[in-house]
Amino acid sequence: MANPLFSLTKEDFEWEFFRGSGPGGQNRNKRDTGCRCRHLPSGAIGRATEHRTQGLNRKAAFKRMAESKEFQTWVKRKAAGAEEIERTVEKSLSPENLRVEVVEEGKWTSAPNVLSKEE
């Protein structure tokens, strides 16, 4: 499995719950089943009120937020930046760029690079 380019945490999102409008009877009039999901870094928003339960509306709101143009643009920018960082790290970790040191008699000294291809 490849390492993810970036990750999302629950701190990246803000959730709001509210009473939906329109038909639906007592459940709709008494409970906060409507849901709004906001991705803070990108500003993308998803909103759902069509389901009778908050759980289903949460899923629908998250899906709409993830499919929004703002979120998709943010993902592309974030992935491009992460790939650039990954290439830089891989380049800096190549064997010819590593320096190997060992402790000899209580002091750090340079040692032959055991990872180099010069053998």
TAQUIJO-V155088 format. One record per run of one state. SS is the DSSP state (alpha for helix, beta for strand, coil for the rest). FROM is the first residue (numbers start at 1). TO is the last residue. Records with the same first field share a line. If there is no record, write none. Layout:
BEGIN
SS = FROM-TO / FROM-TO
END
This chain:
BEGIN
coil = 1-9 / 19-24 / 31-33 / 40-43 / 49-53 / 68-68 / 93-94 / 98-100 / 105-106 / 111-119
alpha = 10-12 / 25-30 / 54-67 / 69-92 / 95-97
beta = 13-18 / 34-39 / 44-48 / 101-104 / 107-110
END
